[in-house]
Amino acid sequence: MTIQWFPGHMAKARRQVTEKLKLIDVVIELLDARLPLSSRNPMIDEIVSGKPRLILLNKSDLAAEEITKAWVRHFAENGIKAIPIDALSGRGVSKLPQECEVLVEETMQKRRAKGMQDRAIRAMILGIPNVGKSSLMNRLAGRKVAQTGDRPAVTKAQQWVKVGKVLELLDTPGILWPKFEDPLVGLRLAASGAIKDEIIDFQEVALFVVAYLRMYYSNALKERYQLAELPESKLEILTEIGRKRGCLVSGGHIDYDKVAELILRELRGGKIGRISLERPDDEFTLEMARVSMDELTPY
């Protein structure tokens, strides 16, 4: 699954971010707790080089708690502080101003040494589409200052938002890279809802989800879809789920598009359980997500 998606407004957003960096004290990188590496924009390391950075693992309420803790340790080992949050409920968000103060203390001390007065910390929030930037802005501001929506690319322009007397936040449009070199990155992002559904293959993404759940969350998969056992074939699992949920077309055949859409909708809504789609020590491979000819033969 190689996706090419770099709309003009995203190219413009990158230029705007680069231009505004000189005004910024700290960069807040918002990631999806379910897939932290796949939801990181590879360009951000290059763009914000040298600036203090704080990572927020959003939607942590949908991710497996023990895996999120492993990600926090992973980022700490690489010298970056990461905090699990849930922008919708506000869990963990209150820590943000204090953590930013810690990160910019050295900068502020240098300003004081030059006789400059303290001012609000200026932070930039960066993240890919649909990772929850607008929800975070609204939560921090205590009012609706950014448009939200459960679809990518809702934010279209930059804006400054004051958070008390401590923080001034610069929101930015989501930035996605022009091409996902690793097909698994594309599959994870598509499964999470970060990519517009209009350009993804539901069946391909659902087969990835089923294969990943079979490897790491087999009990959750069986419980949600009332499966006594999990077949070896990913396609058979989709077939069984289709039968259980009545995803049928004329003649009693399985409507695989409907099954795939059902699985993705329930995954994104947390109906299957708290699922992380990526681990620091992940052993899942692209081959595990593909359907072989042997699997296709019976159907």
BAFI-3210 file (N, C-alpha, C; in Angstrom, 3 decimals, decimal comma, padded with zeros to 6 digits):
// residues 299
n [1|2|3|4|5|6|7|8|9|10|11|12|13|14|15|16|17|18|19|20|21|22|23|24|25|26|27|28|29|30|31|32|33|34|35|36|37|38|39|40|41|42|43|44|45|46|47|48|49|50|51|52|53|54|55|56|57|58|59|60|61|62|63|64|65|66|67|68|69|70|71|72|73|74|75|76|77|78|79|80|81|82|83|84|85|86|87|88|89|90|91|92|93|94|95|96|97|98|99|100|101|102|103|104|105|106|107|108|109|110|111|112|113|114|115|116|117|118|119|120|121|122|123|124|125|126|127|128|129|130|131|132|133|134|135|136|137|138|139|140|141|142|143|144|145|146|147|148|149|150|151|152|153|154|155|156|157|158|159|160|161|162|163|164|165|166|167|168|169|170|171|172|173|174|175|176|177|178|179|180|181|182|183|184|185|186|187|188|189|190|191|192|193|194|195|196|197|198|199|200|201|202|203|204|205|206|207|208|209|210|211|212|213|214|215|216|217|218|219|220|221|222|223|224|225|226|227|228|229|230|231|232|233|234|235|236|237|238|239|240|241|242|243|244|245|246|247|248|249|250|251|252|253|254|255|256|257|258|259|260|261|262|263|264|265|266|267|268|269|270|271|272|273|274|275|276|277|278|279|280|281|282|283|284|285|286|287|288|289|290|291|292|293|294|295|296|297|298|299]
n.u [000,847|001,123|000,932|000,309|000,168|000,045|-001,213|-001,548|-001,934|-000,564|002,102|002,416|001,992|004,278|006,237|005,337|005,648|008,442|009,146|008,054|009,440|011,529|010,306|009,563|009,704|009,500|008,744|005,826|005,052|002,517|001,378|-000,168|-001,091|-001,525|000,029|002,798|005,365|004,660|002,888|004,476|005,876|008,404|009,768|009,749|011,854|013,939|012,938|012,506|014,925|017,134|015,435|013,848|011,832|008,639|006,825|003,509|001,405|-001,354|-004,841|-004,550|-006,338|-007,408|-005,372|-003,301|-002,459|-000,030|001,619|001,785|003,206|005,615|006,351|006,753|009,036|010,738|011,001|012,147|014,629|015,737|016,137|013,894|011,066|007,992|004,460|001,517|-001,718|-005,216|-006,893|-009,594|-011,004|-009,373|-007,477|-004,287|-003,553|-003,249|-000,655|000,907|001,695|003,550|005,512|006,478|007,621|009,801|011,343|012,122|013,527|016,300|016,584|014,976|016,372|018,668|017,553|016,773|019,275|020,175|018,735|016,155|012,585|010,411|008,259|005,325|005,588|006,331|004,913|004,830|002,485|002,655|001,672|000,361|-002,521|-005,732|-004,893|-005,610|-005,097|-006,694|-008,627|-006,988|-006,083|-008,507|-009,136|-006,995|-007,317|-009,770|-012,049|-013,839|-011,637|-010,614|-011,521|-012,975|-013,027|-013,824|-012,070|-009,392|-007,216|-008,609|-007,814|-006,803|-005,234|-002,763|-002,820|-002,636|-002,989|-003,861|-002,942|-003,813|-001,481|000,866|001,421|001,619|000,194|000,910|-000,984|-000,961|-001,625|-002,172|000,595|001,536|003,787|004,993|005,049|004,580|007,088|007,394|005,187|003,744|003,501|001,676|-000,552|-001,036|-001,632|-003,880|-005,614|-005,999|-007,406|-006,200|-005,790|-007,647|-010,659|-011,598|-009,483|-008,356|-007,943|-010,317|-010,548|-007,911|-006,721|-008,248|-007,558|-004,909|-005,364|-006,785|-004,831|-002,880|-004,237|-004,719|-002,172|-001,335|-003,573|-005,414|-007,383|-009,077|-010,041|-011,434|-013,368|-014,808|-016,022|-017,201|-015,918|-015,055|-012,612|-009,660|-009,246|-006,447|-006,166|-006,395|-008,393|-010,388|-011,023|-012,170|-014,340|-015,752|-016,413|-018,036|-020,192|-021,142|-021,944|-023,793|-023,072|-023,868|-024,511|-026,736|-027,611|-026,304|-023,621|-020,510|-020,169|-017,440|-016,442|-018,191|-017,735|-015,066|-015,249|-016,797|-015,050|-012,927|-014,285|-015,104|-012,662|-011,467|-013,273|-012,811|-014,181|-013,293|-011,487|-008,731|-006,362|-003,119|-001,401|001,214|004,456|007,377|009,158|008,273|007,361|005,888|005,371|005,230|004,556|002,948|000,563|-000,416|-002,463|-002,301|-002,258|-003,189|-004,977|-006,936|-007,997|-010,249|-012,350]
n.v [-001,188|001,811|005,104|008,187|011,365|014,582|017,306|020,685|022,571|021,437|021,520|024,242|024,626|023,504|025,343|027,569|026,722|026,500|029,179|030,369|029,299|030,701|032,281|030,619|028,879|026,254|023,070|021,265|018,072|016,257|013,038|009,948|007,786|005,120|004,454|005,555|005,919|005,639|007,728|009,899|012,651|012,357|014,590|016,413|016,199|017,280|019,839|021,101|021,051|021,404|022,798|022,730|019,901|018,425|015,487|014,497|011,872|011,277|010,253|008,179|006,784|004,963|003,290|000,431|000,254|-000,734|-000,856|001,789|002,798|001,549|002,925|005,487|005,015|004,334|006,754|008,305|007,096|008,033|010,624|012,332|013,763|012,207|012,285|010,616|011,444|012,416|014,234|014,778|014,108|015,425|014,266|014,218|016,554|018,828|018,812|019,953|022,857|023,045|021,145|022,342|024,633|023,548|022,620|024,965|026,430|027,007|028,686|030,848|031,722|032,735|034,904|036,456|037,019|038,829|040,966|040,983|040,885|038,352|036,417|034,969|031,515|030,481|028,204|025,695|023,632|020,602|018,095|015,178|014,986|014,587|013,744|014,978|017,684|020,040|019,460|019,373|022,041|023,368|022,258|023,124|025,891|026,196|026,788|026,905|027,209|026,193|024,437|021,218|017,755|014,417|013,658|013,817|016,711|019,041|021,452|024,404|026,661|028,751|029,725|031,763|030,941|031,819|030,443|030,814|032,672|031,550|030,138|030,534|029,320|028,064|026,894|024,618|023,607|020,118|018,075|015,906|013,491|013,305|010,694|007,401|005,496|003,022|000,452|-000,571|001,590|003,179|001,450|001,314|004,002|004,350|002,544|003,804|006,054|008,336|008,861|009,869|008,134|007,832|007,287|004,872|001,284|-000,575|-003,338|-004,284|-002,855|-003,754|-006,462|-006,257|-005,232|-007,362|-009,383|-008,268|-008,037|-010,726|-011,600|-010,116|-009,468|-011,581|-012,628|-010,436|-010,062|-012,454|-012,294|-009,931|-010,552|-012,926|-015,421|-018,748|-019,982|-018,814|-018,802|-019,841|-018,488|-015,146|-014,194|-016,039|-015,350|-012,824|-013,724|-015,282|-013,294|-011,740|-013,494|-013,754|-011,130|-010,628|-009,579|-009,739|-010,522|-010,962|-014,364|-015,276|-014,784|-013,435|-010,003|-008,461|-005,866|-004,533|-005,905|-005,230|-002,438|-002,364|-003,526|-001,650|000,641|-000,135|-000,649|001,936|003,208|002,107|-000,166|-002,785|-002,952|-001,683|-000,924|-001,045|-000,265|-000,492|-001,250|-000,695|-002,812|-004,197|-007,100|-007,588|-008,085|-006,984|-009,089|-010,641|-009,340|-009,677|-011,394|-014,699|-016,761|-019,243|-018,713|-017,383|-019,247|-020,962|-019,246]
n.w [000,000|-001,181|-000,678|-002,146|-001,105|-000,787|-000,396|-001,688|000,410|002,490|001,740|001,816|004,540|005,644|004,845|006,279|008,919|009,105|008,764|011,063|013,176|014,392|016,236|018,222|021,365|022,287|020,878|020,483|019,914|018,605|018,796|017,729|020,162|019,654|017,505|017,547|016,134|013,434|013,200|013,284|011,631|009,349|008,443|010,484|012,358|010,925|010,365|012,888|014,167|016,875|018,575|021,814|022,634|023,184|023,477|022,966|023,600|022,190|022,360|024,081|025,567|023,865|023,289|024,195|027,558|028,714|026,499|025,748|027,932|027,407|025,118|026,159|027,681|025,598|024,126|026,135|026,410|024,136|024,688|024,762|026,254|026,845|027,095|027,962|026,846|026,733|024,687|024,342|026,739|028,479|030,058|031,455|030,170|031,719|032,634|030,748|030,597|032,784|032,058|029,749|030,831|032,215|030,083|028,784|030,605|030,704|028,487|029,278|031,509|030,312|029,003|031,186|032,249|030,426|031,103|030,241|030,433|031,862|029,812|028,252|027,450|024,216|022,182|019,660|018,100|016,523|014,190|012,487|010,251|011,821|014,314|016,575|017,152|017,105|019,042|021,284|021,405|021,937|024,415|026,044|025,888|027,014|025,703|022,568|020,121|017,896|014,978|015,059|014,046|013,046|010,963|008,575|008,105|009,052|010,269|008,714|008,717|010,402|013,872|016,805|020,228|023,462|026,600|029,615|031,594|031,086|028,711|025,146|022,340|019,113|016,663|013,909|010,503|009,758|008,841|006,399|005,033|001,594|000,570|001,690|002,498|003,742|003,508|005,698|007,400|006,017|006,144|008,915|009,495|007,871|009,084|011,526|010,874|009,971|007,348|004,535|004,037|001,486|-000,200|000,444|000,492|001,790|002,332|002,193|004,291|006,448|006,480|007,289|009,886|011,085|010,954|012,605|015,036|015,468|016,061|018,331|019,902|020,278|022,020|022,490|019,917|019,482|021,510|020,890|018,455|018,899|018,393|018,549|018,003|016,303|012,900|010,824|008,440|007,365|005,741|006,218|008,819|008,411|006,942|008,846|010,696|009,085|008,701|011,325|011,854|009,909|007,414|004,465|000,998|-001,824|-002,219|-000,073|000,170|001,427|002,145|001,677|001,640|003,329|005,725|006,170|006,495|008,796|010,725|010,781|011,621|014,183|015,395|015,406|017,044|019,486|020,175|020,007|021,963|023,973|021,849|020,592|017,676|017,057|018,262|020,326|020,074|017,853|016,041|013,887|010,412|006,963|005,271|006,878|006,754|004,270|001,833|000,809|-002,209|-001,512|000,509|-000,869|-002,638|-001,664|-001,952]
ca.u [000,000|001,935|-000,004|000,865|-000,817|000,710|-001,962|-000,849|-001,967|000,429|003,389|002,398|002,126|005,686|006,949|004,916|006,274|009,851|009,233|007,646|010,260|012,382|009,492|009,119|010,595|009,411|007,874|004,995|004,756|001,362|001,375|-001,233|-000,527|-001,677|001,052|003,657|006,357|003,981|002,207|005,478|006,278|009,869|010,322|009,752|013,201|014,732|012,368|012,597|016,234|017,713|014,425|013,344|010,636|007,827|005,911|002,244|000,824|-002,794|-005,749|-004,003|-007,471|-007,690|-004,175|-003,014|-001,727|001,332|002,393|002,039|004,307|006,842|006,716|007,292|010,425|011,483|011,348|013,062|015,946|016,231|016,283|012,693|010,001|006,701|003,377|000,241|-002,845|-006,450|-007,315|-011,048|-011,402|-008,465|-006,548|-002,875|-003,319|-002,874|000,797|001,599|002,421|004,691|006,552|007,080|008,473|011,038|012,117|012,644|014,113|017,624|016,373|014,442|017,465|019,521|016,834|016,855|020,662|020,324|017,867|014,846|011,498|009,773|007,054|004,704|006,328|005,724|005,030|004,210|001,937|002,779|001,178|-000,280|-003,969|-006,627|-004,249|-006,265|-004,532|-007,754|-009,209|-006,030|-006,142|-009,750|-009,032|-006,051|-007,862|-011,006|-013,133|-013,645|-010,815|-010,206|-012,530|-012,632|-013,791|-013,207|-011,565|-008,115|-007,047|-009,619|-007,129|-006,317|-004,372|-002,125|-003,418|-002,079|-003,991|-003,298|-003,326|-003,477|-000,369|002,094|001,666|000,987|000,333|000,712|-001,512|-000,587|-002,299|-001,480|001,572|001,862|004,851|004,456|004,967|004,896|008,039|007,114|003,748|003,114|003,153|000,423|-001,631|-001,346|-002,290|-005,207|-006,419|-006,304|-008,273|-005,407|-005,841|-009,035|-011,170|-011,865|-008,324|-007,777|-008,588|-010,825|-010,257|-006,484|-006,446|-008,894|-006,749|-003,787|-005,873|-007,094|-003,565|-002,202|-005,009|-004,515|-000,841|-001,136|-004,814|-006,309|-008,539|-009,978|-010,664|-012,412|-014,467|-015,646|-016,792|-017,749|-015,268|-014,522|-011,204|-009,273|-008,657|-005,114|-006,315|-006,977|-009,632|-011,379|-011,459|-013,117|-015,542|-016,482|-016,978|-019,136|-021,336|-021,643|-022,561|-024,783|-022,568|-024,118|-025,168|-027,656|-027,034|-025,648|-022,178|-019,992|-019,865|-016,161|-016,305|-018,976|-017,017|-013,858|-015,659|-017,231|-013,880|-012,202|-015,119|-015,090|-011,303|-011,294|-014,157|-012,439|-015,131|-012,578|-010,668|-007,624|-005,469|-001,979|-001,100|002,652|005,206|008,805|009,858|007,292|007,848|004,942|005,955|004,267|004,100|001,871|-000,667|-000,829|-003,242|-001,662|-003,177|-003,800|-006,116|-007,970|-008,538|-011,583|-013,403]
ca.v [000,000|003,019|006,213|009,491|012,348|015,773|018,435|021,959|023,290|020,850|022,077|025,605|024,534|023,263|026,617|028,443|026,233|026,875|030,628|030,763|028,647|031,659|032,875|029,527|028,418|024,804|022,393|020,195|017,129|015,449|011,748|009,005|006,810|003,765|004,227|006,743|006,124|005,802|009,028|010,967|013,120|012,293|015,903|017,270|016,211|018,222|021,186|021,724|020,712|022,343|023,335|021,789|019,229|017,610|014,610|014,142|010,662|011,501|009,109|007,089|006,021|003,910|002,449|-000,483|001,031|-001,225|-000,509|003,227|002,959|001,138|004,024|006,569|004,622|004,386|008,145|008,773|006,569|008,854|011,990|013,152|013,508|011,891|012,227|010,127|012,326|012,243|015,621|014,906|014,122|016,318|013,516|014,456|017,829|019,851|018,764|020,567|024,102|022,783|020,464|023,335|025,500|022,812|022,526|026,267|027,135|027,522|029,819|031,960|032,222|033,547|036,163|037,249|037,478|039,982|042,027|040,911|040,450|037,087|036,461|033,664|030,562|030,331|026,804|025,317|022,283|019,958|016,718|014,794|015,172|013,715|013,235|015,619|018,997|021,007|019,093|019,786|023,495|023,736|021,827|024,007|027,246|026,199|027,258|026,445|028,129|025,480|023,528|019,814|016,832|013,100|013,444|014,514|018,021|020,019|022,728|024,874|027,840|028,900|030,687|031,824|030,772|032,034|029,499|031,507|033,607|030,760|029,618|030,969|028,174|028,245|025,712|024,549|022,528|018,830|017,885|014,511|013,428|013,049|009,273|006,481|004,533|001,731|000,175|-000,775|002,913|003,531|000,604|001,730|005,303|004,144|001,878|004,746|007,115|009,521|009,040|009,929|006,822|007,795|006,869|003,633|000,016|-001,040|-004,757|-004,424|-002,328|-004,643|-007,676|-005,903|-005,123|-008,713|-010,093|-007,680|-008,435|-012,160|-011,787|-009,479|-009,266|-012,653|-012,755|-009,314|-010,328|-013,531|-011,833|-008,931|-011,122|-014,216|-016,493|-019,753|-020,092|-017,971|-019,544|-019,402|-017,571|-013,837|-014,091|-016,839|-014,565|-011,854|-014,466|-015,636|-012,059|-011,378|-014,361|-013,416|-009,804|-010,517|-008,783|-010,648|-010,049|-011,977|-015,693|-015,624|-014,555|-012,405|-008,675|-008,181|-004,420|-004,187|-006,464|-004,424|-001,142|-002,632|-003,740|-000,385|001,539|-000,578|-000,442|003,362|003,611|001,439|-001,241|-004,062|-002,854|-000,730|-001,571|-000,331|-000,833|-000,429|-001,463|-000,405|-004,045|-004,869|-008,169|-007,750|-007,772|-006,756|-010,388|-011,148|-008,621|-009,992|-012,612|-015,576|-017,423|-020,362|-018,201|-016,944|-020,382|-021,458|-018,241]
ca.w [000,000|-001,302|-000,792|-002,495|-000,656|-000,262|-000,954|-001,711|001,683|003,386|001,342|002,342|005,992|005,970|004,704|007,366|010,141|009,052|008,941|012,414|014,196|015,111|017,295|019,086|022,434|022,431|019,913|021,034|018,826|018,972|018,100|018,064|021,104|019,119|016,487|017,694|015,085|012,149|013,179|013,304|010,312|009,276|008,169|011,674|012,928|010,118|010,440|014,220|014,737|017,833|019,482|022,822|022,130|024,075|022,734|023,597|023,011|022,283|022,185|024,891|026,073|022,882|023,163|025,307|028,554|028,907|025,312|025,841|028,891|026,705|024,223|026,995|027,980|024,333|023,822|027,183|026,067|023,029|025,169|024,559|027,225|026,237|028,071|027,427|027,116|025,971|024,501|024,444|028,155|029,204|030,908|031,227|029,502|032,709|032,846|029,612|030,902|033,667|031,291|028,843|031,657|032,473|028,841|028,331|031,748|030,348|027,583|030,050|032,358|029,448|028,774|032,418|032,381|029,537|031,581|029,577|031,305|031,537|028,979|028,059|026,618|022,897|021,758|018,389|018,096|015,222|014,134|011,230|010,311|012,594|015,521|017,714|017,477|017,391|020,341|022,312|021,488|022,610|025,811|026,727|025,935|027,788|024,847|021,191|019,334|016,681|014,441|015,228|013,227|012,973|009,600|008,448|007,462|009,446|010,459|007,419|008,845|011,701|014,784|018,154|021,277|024,797|027,643|030,848|031,460|030,948|027,362|023,905|021,438|017,687|015,987|012,499|009,770|009,781|007,772|006,060|004,037|000,267|000,241|002,781|001,953|004,363|003,358|007,005|007,922|005,364|006,668|010,289|009,440|007,305|010,097|012,607|010,376|009,646|005,894|004,075|003,652|000,045|-001,001|000,947|000,174|003,081|002,549|002,461|005,631|007,411|006,558|008,164|011,262|011,562|011,154|013,774|016,218|015,688|016,627|019,635|020,667|019,831|022,922|022,228|018,623|019,671|022,365|020,228|017,343|019,354|017,640|019,473|017,639|015,186|011,777|010,414|007,317|007,674|004,978|006,934|009,982|007,875|006,562|010,063|011,256|008,201|008,998|012,657|011,840|008,837|006,283|003,353|-000,221|-002,352|-002,345|001,185|000,090|002,329|001,609|002,333|001,833|004,515|006,878|006,368|007,038|010,168|011,582|010,933|012,428|015,574|015,892|015,666|018,135|020,729|020,478|020,113|023,173|023,881|020,882|020,016|016,361|016,861|019,499|020,165|019,686|016,997|015,172|012,788|009,102|005,888|004,756|007,739|006,432|002,906|001,603|-000,179|-003,140|-000,798|001,249|-001,814|-003,397|-001,302|-002,088]
c.u [000,883|001,003|000,751|-000,174|-000,104|000,024|-001,180|-000,834|-000,964|001,834|003,517|002,609|003,569|006,487|006,616|005,568|007,728|010,036|008,970|008,566|011,111|011,634|009,191|010,170|010,635|008,426|007,135|004,576|003,652|001,328|000,163|-000,622|-000,611|-000,601|002,025|004,661|005,700|003,267|003,176|005,792|007,797|010,519|010,488|011,129|014,077|014,256|012,656|013,929|016,738|016,724|014,056|012,024|009,964|006,874|004,673|001,654|-000,686|-003,585|-005,237|-005,110|-007,834|-006,534|-004,013|-002,072|-000,275|002,225|002,716|003,172|005,644|007,302|007,307|008,750|011,292|011,919|012,316|014,487|016,582|016,245|015,092|011,629|008,695|005,660|002,122|-000,877|-004,083|-007,056|-008,817|-011,512|-010,549|-007,443|-005,103|-002,551|-002,821|-001,369|001,570|002,338|003,661|005,835|007,242|008,016|009,814|011,933|012,763|013,319|015,468|017,512|015,904|015,518|018,407|018,871|016,939|018,257|020,935|019,432|016,497|013,798|010,957|008,537|006,478|005,582|005,587|005,994|004,293|003,723|001,997|002,241|000,518|-001,789|-004,668|-005,976|-004,788|-005,741|-005,616|-008,415|-008,298|-006,057|-007,380|-009,704|-008,132|-006,614|-009,125|-012,191|-012,851|-012,892|-010,382|-011,314|-012,066|-013,495|-013,067|-012,847|-010,277|-008,243|-008,159|-008,992|-006,509|-005,376|-003,773|-002,892|-002,718|-003,216|-003,311|-003,837|-002,888|-002,375|000,942|002,439|000,956|001,258|000,080|000,252|-001,086|-001,405|-001,491|-000,548|001,805|002,954|004,284|004,270|005,330|005,814|007,791|005,609|003,040|002,720|001,822|-000,754|-002,031|-002,100|-003,711|-006,132|-006,859|-007,249|-007,532|-005,405|-007,304|-009,487|-011,375|-010,693|-007,689|-008,585|-009,022|-010,438|-008,788|-006,141|-007,045|-008,122|-005,508|-004,236|-006,129|-005,811|-002,847|-002,919|-004,805|-003,177|-000,756|-002,386|-005,852|-007,541|-009,558|-010,731|-011,745|-013,616|-015,392|-016,552|-017,285|-017,239|-014,648|-013,030|-010,921|-008,655|-007,262|-005,197|-006,980|-008,319|-010,746|-011,897|-012,471|-014,441|-016,393|-017,130|-018,174|-020,384|-021,977|-022,431|-023,568|-024,372|-022,654|-024,720|-026,057|-026,941|-026,287|-024,146|-021,759|-019,720|-018,587|-015,904|-017,020|-018,292|-015,801|-014,199|-016,100|-016,046|-013,126|-012,985|-015,056|-013,704|-011,108|-012,140|-013,849|-013,344|-014,439|-011,752|-009,601|-006,511|-004,358|-001,590|000,391|003,326|006,672|009,599|009,002|007,949|006,916|005,600|004,862|003,718|002,945|000,531|-001,216|-001,610|-002,568|-002,718|-003,875|-005,043|-007,269|-008,679|-009,947|-012,707|-013,516]
c.v [001,238|004,179|007,489|010,534|013,523|017,001|019,734|022,669|022,715|021,336|023,499|025,595|024,310|024,555|027,552|028,038|026,677|028,363|031,054|030,228|029,626|032,330|031,895|029,140|026,897|024,251|021,259|019,302|016,188|014,184|010,935|007,915|005,389|003,422|005,405|006,964|006,379|007,146|010,190|011,360|013,131|013,653|016,751|017,331|017,237|019,661|021,860|021,431|021,810|022,937|022,294|021,192|018,392|016,788|014,323|012,950|010,732|010,228|007,907|006,247|004,877|002,922|001,546|000,216|000,583|-000,900|000,984|003,512|002,579|002,236|005,204|006,277|004,732|005,812|008,714|008,319|007,356|010,338|012,899|012,761|013,274|011,736|011,665|011,108|011,838|013,637|015,797|014,990|015,075|015,590|013,773|015,827|018,902|019,894|019,595|021,867|023,879|022,117|021,428|024,265|024,843|022,825|023,854|027,047|027,751|028,747|031,047|032,562|033,118|034,904|037,068|037,824|038,695|041,147|042,044|040,363|039,087|037,334|035,066|032,792|030,398|028,922|026,593|023,873|021,736|018,535|016,441|015,005|014,145|013,136|013,933|016,988|020,001|020,727|019,519|021,294|023,946|023,393|022,772|025,416|027,335|026,724|026,756|027,502|027,495|024,537|022,098|018,967|015,514|012,777|014,235|015,890|019,004|021,391|023,173|026,076|027,896|029,909|030,614|031,731|030,936|030,993|030,109|032,534|032,890|030,440|030,421|029,875|028,568|026,927|025,760|023,477|021,233|018,697|016,390|014,516|012,991|011,573|008,442|005,394|003,123|001,472|-000,036|000,546|003,354|002,740|001,017|003,060|005,180|003,499|002,844|005,850|008,375|009,830|009,019|008,559|006,697|007,256|005,573|002,430|-000,612|-002,490|-004,970|-003,978|-003,242|-005,951|-007,443|-005,885|-006,503|-009,492|-009,576|-008,082|-009,917|-012,414|-011,289|-009,373|-010,328|-012,788|-011,657|-009,532|-011,396|-013,057|-010,870|-009,559|-012,540|-015,383|-017,477|-019,934|-019,163|-018,810|-019,007|-018,345|-016,271|-013,678|-014,906|-016,105|-013,517|-012,532|-014,796|-014,409|-011,614|-012,204|-013,989|-012,101|-009,600|-009,625|-009,631|-009,920|-011,181|-013,305|-016,124|-015,447|-013,398|-011,108|-008,204|-006,686|-003,988|-004,687|-005,591|-003,085|-001,288|-002,749|-002,442|000,587|001,157|-000,459|001,017|003,841|002,950|000,277|-002,598|-004,110|-001,796|-001,387|-000,616|-001,032|-000,847|-000,549|-001,109|-001,614|-004,872|-005,902|-008,422|-007,317|-007,585|-008,065|-010,948|-010,498|-008,993|-011,292|-013,432|-016,183|-018,594|-019,912|-017,852|-018,102|-020,801|-020,476|-017,762]
c.w [000,000|-001,596|-001,116|-002,084|-000,028|-000,855|-000,835|-000,378|002,676|003,045|001,876|003,855|006,398|005,886|005,865|008,681|010,205|009,317|010,376|013,508|015,009|016,260|018,417|020,118|022,518|021,405|020,618|019,874|019,287|018,123|018,525|018,939|020,578|018,101|016,476|016,564|013,730|012,060|013,353|011,865|010,251|009,033|009,428|012,318|012,225|010,323|011,783|014,912|015,671|018,805|020,544|022,347|023,200|023,218|023,578|022,862|023,192|021,978|022,972|025,521|025,139|022,754|024,380|026,288|028,693|027,708|025,311|026,818|028,239|025,745|024,998|027,332|026,729|024,013|024,861|026,901|024,916|023,383|024,973|025,581|026,478|027,334|027,403|027,801|026,371|025,845|024,671|025,894|028,984|030,054|030,492|030,646|030,476|032,970|031,819|029,960|031,755|032,906|030,325|029,617|031,938|031,242|028,433|029,460|031,395|029,443|028,350|030,969|031,546|029,161|029,999|032,602|031,500|029,949|030,935|030,536|030,865|030,672|028,874|027,165|025,296|022,385|020,449|018,493|016,681|015,283|012,805|011,353|011,194|013,833|016,774|018,083|017,871|018,733|021,487|022,502|022,255|024,094|026,601|026,898|026,779|027,011|023,427|020,396|018,028|016,267|014,609|014,307|013,124|011,533|009,470|007,825|007,780|009,614|009,139|007,531|010,235|012,560|016,133|019,160|022,626|025,763|028,969|030,608|031,137|029,503|026,277|022,883|019,999|017,096|014,526|011,808|009,865|008,600|007,580|005,001|002,690|-000,061|001,459|002,227|002,487|004,253|004,693|007,649|007,332|005,902|008,078|010,298|008,887|008,331|011,184|012,180|009,993|008,153|005,460|003,566|002,147|-000,767|-000,484|000,488|001,501|003,356|002,896|003,878|006,697|007,565|007,421|009,618|011,854|011,845|012,406|015,063|016,527|016,380|018,069|020,513|020,306|020,719|022,683|020,922|018,754|020,473|021,626|019,186|017,628|018,511|018,624|019,260|016,472|014,083|011,448|009,322|007,752|006,971|005,638|008,155|009,534|007,516|007,784|010,695|010,416|008,462|010,329|012,640|010,711|007,691|005,020|002,165|-000,722|-002,565|-001,102|001,185|001,002|001,564|002,314|002,522|003,108|005,786|007,204|007,002|008,495|011,121|011,820|011,809|013,907|016,191|016,296|016,837|019,462|021,105|020,646|021,393|022,996|023,068|020,453|018,731|016,048|018,225|019,270|019,676|018,724|016,082|013,991|011,480|008,064|005,344|005,580|007,413|005,071|002,843|000,515|-001,106|-002,465|-000,041|000,309|-002,500|-002,988|-001,594|-003,524]
res [m|t|i|q|w|f|p|g|h|m|a|k|a|r|r|q|v|t|e|k|l|k|l|i|d|v|v|i|e|l|l|d|a|r|l|p|l|s|s|r|n|p|m|i|d|e|i|v|s|g|k|p|r|l|i|l|l|n|k|s|d|l|a|a|e|e|i|t|k|a|w|v|r|h|f|a|e|n|g|i|k|a|i|p|i|d|a|l|s|g|r|g|v|s|k|l|p|q|e|c|e|v|l|v|e|e|t|m|q|k|r|r|a|k|g|m|q|d|r|a|i|r|a|m|i|l|g|i|p|n|v|g|k|s|s|l|m|n|r|l|a|g|r|k|v|a|q|t|g|d|r|p|a|v|t|k|a|q|q|w|v|k|v|g|k|v|l|e|l|l|d|t|p|g|i|l|w|p|k|f|e|d|p|l|v|g|l|r|l|a|a|s|g|a|i|k|d|e|i|i|d|f|q|e|v|a|l|f|v|v|a|y|l|r|m|y|y|s|n|a|l|k|e|r|y|q|l|a|e|l|p|e|s|k|l|e|i|l|t|e|i|g|r|k|r|g|c|l|v|s|g|g|h|i|d|y|d|k|v|a|e|l|i|l|r|e|l|r|g|g|k|i|g|r|i|s|l|e|r|p|d|d|e|f|t|l|e|m|a|r|v|s|m|d|e|l|t|p|y]
***
